[in-house]
Amino acid sequence: MAHNVAARFVVLLLVLATAGCAAVARLDTAAREPAPAPALDFGRDTFAFPNESLTKNRDKPDLYANYCFVMVRAVTQFQRFARFEPSQPRLDAAAYAERVRQVAARPPWHEPLPADARVTIPGYASLHDFSREEEVAVKEGLGGKFWTVVHWTNWRVVFPMTDAHQ
């Protein structure tokens, strides 16, 4: 009986090992293909303001803390549903806040919109430039963090994270 189990285990290991090798592209073939463009340009496609920690900045006025889910979701939404038009005239803060609300209202898991159907952000070339100059309007347009935190996909954040998970 033990010999039968051991033989099956060896066969399973051989199958797994050979299946893994069969899926790997040859190095000379893979090296000829150009590297894919980065999906995210950190200095351009991210916010200029930080998501700060409440525990480390308790005395800081106007603290924007613990908005990590909001900001990550919004970066994805801006990549998929917004388009920046630096040559167009700038708007006032209320109009920008409304544009941000329009972008943030779309579910981030939806397919990206074609360029002509995206929410236009006039007067800026990137999310980073926009959020640096219009920080208050962007934060207002992103809204609160409550519904993002209680969303069913984020349930696991209530459990403690040990060093083994890092």
Secondary structure as GFF3:
##gff-version 3
##sequence-region A 1 166
A	DSSP	alpha_helix	2	22	.	.	.	ID=ss1
A	DSSP	alpha_helix	27	32	.	.	.	ID=ss2
A	DSSP	alpha_helix	68	81	.	.	.	ID=ss3
A	DSSP	beta_strand	82	85	.	.	.	ID=ss4
A	DSSP	alpha_helix	93	104	.	.	.	ID=ss5
A	DSSP	three_ten_helix	115	117	.	.	.	ID=ss6
A	DSSP	beta_strand	119	122	.	.	.	ID=ss7
A	DSSP	alpha_helix	127	133	.	.	.	ID=ss8
A	DSSP	alpha_helix	135	142	.	.	.	ID=ss9
A	DSSP	alpha_helix	146	149	.	.	.	ID=ss10
A	DSSP	three_ten_helix	152	158	.	.	.	ID=ss11
A	DSSP	three_ten_helix	163	165	.	.	.	ID=ss12
###
